[in-house]
């Protein structure tokens, strides 16, 4: 037969046990919600950035109409550099369309990262694919939380006006002494012309071709030092941010993919 004291003891133990469970329960409730994995957070951030850039799409059509048919207006989302163009007006100027890739200028700016703190870039030239016309260009950098997430670009074709200007100069030359006519350069730029491409494959091919051309030697006769120089220049331009860049360059300069990765490691370690 149990004594009252035993009952009191067991009851108090039970109460303490219940109190402990209650406290544990409260503790569980008060626990912070587990953070999402880094990959999920990264994906969510990219989606938010893309949604932010997409808000500028109506502006593209407006500027295309307001500025006129001689100016191409392009909106880029940097989340997908292989197909960065998400809106374009007057695309006949460069032949690009929605889904066309980023430009080499964009790659250089993104490669610079935090060093690229300017709000916009103006007064530079761009070269059209195919007929290689020179366009006068400007780019506004769209930022979110201080990070470049998009770019709004305007490329103006002045070729019709330049033809008219040349015709007028030719006419005036008949009445003005050429030796007294002051010669001035049309434009002065500190950056090399931007490459505009309709597809990412065209862009990679053009970038590789230019890098090889600057060496001035056939790809089959390149020395290791010359190959390293090509890799270094392309890396500086942000070329390797493009999908398939390594394999395309490997084929172009007749080496293996592991060799390109080895060159890249050497280049980056020497910086």
ZIFENUR-V740745 format. One record per residue. RES is the residue in one small letter. PHI is phi in radians with two decimals (none if undefined). D_LAST is the distance of its C-alpha to the last C-alpha in Angstrom with 2 decimals. Layout:
[[RES & PHI & D_LAST] [RES & PHI & D_LAST]]
This chain:
[[x & none & 86.75] [x & -1.41 & 83.73] [x & -1.46 & 84.17] [x & -1.03 & 83.23] [x & -1.06 & 80.81] [x & -1.11 & 79.00] [x & -1.07 & 78.78] [x & -1.09 & 77.40] [x & -1.10 & 74.83] [x & -1.12 & 73.75] [x & -1.09 & 73.67] [x & -1.18 & 71.46] [x & -1.11 & 69.09] [x & -1.07 & 68.95] [x & -1.11 & 68.31] [x & -1.11 & 65.50] [x & -1.09 & 64.04] [x & -1.12 & 64.33] [x & -1.11 & 62.77] [x & -1.10 & 59.83] [x & -1.10 & 59.43] [x & -1.11 & 59.68] [x & -1.15 & 57.00] [x & -1.07 & 54.76] [x & -1.04 & 55.45] [x & -1.10 & 54.56] [x & -1.10 & 51.37] [x & -1.09 & 50.37] [x & -1.09 & 51.12] [x & -1.41 & 49.07] [x & -1.07 & 46.01] [x & -1.15 & 43.08] [x & -1.15 & 42.45] [x & -1.04 & 39.72] [x & -1.24 & 36.44] [x & -1.22 & 35.44] [x & -0.99 & 32.79] [x & -1.00 & 29.22] [x & -1.13 & 29.37] [x & -1.17 & 32.59] [x & -1.10 & 31.31] [x & -1.11 & 28.24] [x & -1.09 & 30.64] [x & -1.10 & 33.02] [x & -1.14 & 30.40] [x & -1.08 & 29.39] [x & -1.11 & 33.11] [x & -1.15 & 33.72] [x & -1.11 & 30.93] [x & -1.13 & 32.35] [x & -1.12 & 35.83] [x & -1.14 & 34.70] [x & -1.12 & 33.24] [x & -1.06 & 36.44] [x & -1.13 & 38.47] [x & -1.53 & 37.27] [x & -1.00 & 38.87] [x & -1.05 & 42.20] [x & -1.16 & 40.45] [x & -1.09 & 39.19] [x & -1.09 & 42.77] [x & -1.05 & 44.00] [x & -1.14 & 41.51] [x & -1.05 & 42.15] [x & -1.35 & 45.84] [x & -1.18 & 45.56] [x & -1.39 & 43.17] [x & 2.02 & 44.84] [x & -1.20 & 44.45] [x & -1.48 & 42.19] [x & -2.11 & 39.35] [x & -1.59 & 37.44] [x & -2.05 & 36.37] [x & -2.27 & 33.84] [x & -1.96 & 32.83] [x & -1.93 & 29.71] [x & -1.88 & 29.11] [x & -1.32 & 25.42] [x & -1.15 & 26.53] [x & -2.35 & 27.05] [x & -1.20 & 24.79] [x & -1.20 & 26.71] [x & -2.42 & 29.90] [x & -1.35 & 28.93] [x & -1.28 & 31.94] [x & -1.93 & 34.65] [x & -2.79 & 36.90] [x & -2.67 & 37.49] [x & -2.12 & 40.23] [x & 1.03 & 41.20] [x & -1.14 & 38.95] [x & -1.10 & 40.94] [x & -1.15 & 38.73] [x & -1.91 & 35.67] [x & 1.42 & 37.46] [x & -1.50 & 35.33] [x & -2.61 & 36.91] [x & -1.05 & 36.36] [x & 1.76 & 33.90] [x & -1.21 & 31.84] [x & -1.45 & 28.03] [x & -1.18 & 25.42] [x & -1.71 & 24.25] [x & -1.13 & 20.94] [x & -1.09 & 21.00] [x & -1.03 & 21.42] [x & -1.09 & 18.46] [x & -1.14 & 16.21] [x & -1.12 & 17.89] [x & -1.18 & 17.60] [x & -1.11 & 13.90] [x & -1.17 & 13.61] [x & 1.08 & 15.75] [x & -1.14 & 17.17] [x & -1.25 & 15.86] [x & -1.51 & 18.39] [x & -1.69 & 21.36] [x & -1.27 & 23.70] [x & -1.31 & 26.97] [x & -2.79 & 27.32] [x & -2.35 & 26.29] [x & -2.30 & 29.05] [x & 1.24 & 29.90] [x & -2.01 & 27.63] [x & -1.86 & 28.84] [x & -2.25 & 28.85] [x & -1.98 & 30.14] [x & -1.33 & 32.71] [x & -1.23 & 32.73] [x & 1.44 & 35.57] [x & -1.44 & 37.13] [x & 1.00 & 33.89] [x & -1.28 & 35.47] [x & -1.62 & 33.50] [x & -1.94 & 33.67] [x & -1.72 & 33.13] [x & -2.21 & 31.04] [x & -2.63 & 30.19] [x & -2.36 & 28.50] [x & -1.84 & 29.32] [x & -1.58 & 26.93] [x & -1.55 & 28.99] [x & -2.02 & 27.79] [x & -2.40 & 29.18] [x & 0.97 & 28.35] [x & 1.23 & 25.68] [x & -1.88 & 23.85] [x & -1.20 & 24.02] [x & -2.04 & 26.44] [x & -2.83 & 27.90] [x & -2.47 & 28.10] [x & -1.93 & 31.30] [x & -2.05 & 31.13] [x & -2.18 & 33.82] [x & -2.12 & 33.92] [x & -1.89 & 36.90] [x & -1.67 & 38.50] [x & -1.73 & 40.13] [x & -1.02 & 41.15] [x & -1.10 & 44.85] [x & -1.23 & 44.84] [x & -1.18 & 42.97] [x & -1.10 & 45.63] [x & -1.13 & 48.29] [x & -1.08 & 46.60] [x & -1.13 & 46.50] [x & -1.12 & 50.15] [x & -1.14 & 51.12] [x & -1.10 & 49.29] [x & -1.09 & 51.05] [x & -1.15 & 54.34] [x & -1.16 & 53.76] [x & -1.07 & 52.80] [x & -1.27 & 56.44] [x & -2.03 & 57.53] [x & -1.97 & 54.69] [x & -1.15 & 53.96] [x & -0.98 & 50.50] [x & -1.23 & 49.86] [x & -1.64 & 50.45] [x & -1.39 & 48.31] [x & -1.24 & 45.05] [x & -1.70 & 42.00] [x & -2.31 & 39.16] [x & -1.30 & 36.05] [x & -1.15 & 36.39] [x & -2.52 & 32.98] [x & -2.26 & 29.91] [x & -2.30 & 26.65] [x & -1.71 & 23.14] [x & -2.04 & 21.72] [x & -1.28 & 22.26] [x & -0.97 & 25.19] [x & -1.36 & 24.83] [x & -1.63 & 25.82] [x & -1.78 & 28.77] [x & -2.31 & 29.69] [x & -1.39 & 32.68] [x & -2.43 & 31.08] [x & -1.18 & 27.72] [x & -1.15 & 28.47] [x & -1.08 & 29.07] [x & -1.12 & 25.86] [x & -1.11 & 23.75] [x & -1.08 & 25.84] [x & -1.13 & 25.45] [x & -1.12 & 21.65] [x & -1.14 & 21.46] [x & -1.03 & 24.24] [x & -1.16 & 22.61] [x & -1.11 & 19.34] [x & -1.20 & 21.61] [x & -1.07 & 23.89] [x & -1.16 & 21.25] [x & -1.32 & 20.90] [x & 1.40 & 24.70] [x & -2.30 & 25.39] [x & -1.04 & 27.16] [x & -0.94 & 25.07] [x & -1.31 & 27.28] [x & -1.97 & 26.40] [x & -1.24 & 22.61] [x & -1.46 & 20.95] [x & -1.07 & 18.11] [x & -1.09 & 15.82] [x & -1.24 & 17.18] [x & -1.14 & 16.75] [x & -1.07 & 13.06] [x & -1.12 & 12.93] [x & -1.09 & 15.07] [x & -1.07 & 13.07] [x & -1.08 & 9.87] [x & -1.13 & 12.31] [x & -1.18 & 14.13] [x & -1.16 & 11.37] [x & -1.09 & 10.47] [x & -1.46 & 14.25] [x & 1.39 & 14.64] [x & -0.99 & 16.76] [x & -1.38 & 16.29] [x & -1.36 & 18.01] [x & -1.49 & 21.18] [x & -1.16 & 23.48] [x & 1.42 & 23.80] [x & -1.11 & 20.77] [x & -1.12 & 19.70] [x & -1.16 & 23.26] [x & -1.16 & 23.93] [x & -1.18 & 21.04] [x & -1.02 & 22.06] [x & -1.14 & 25.58] [x & -1.18 & 24.68] [x & -1.87 & 22.86] [x & 1.08 & 25.15] [x & -2.36 & 23.04] [x & -1.49 & 23.31] [x & -1.07 & 21.57] [x & -1.00 & 20.28] [x & -1.13 & 18.71] [x & -1.10 & 16.77] [x & -1.10 & 15.63] [x & -1.17 & 14.66] [x & -1.07 & 12.67] [x & -1.05 & 10.92] [x & -1.09 & 10.19] [x & -1.08 & 8.90] [x & -1.08 & 6.61] [x & -1.26 & 5.30] [x & -1.27 & 5.54] [x & -1.48 & 3.82] [x & -1.29 & 0.00]]
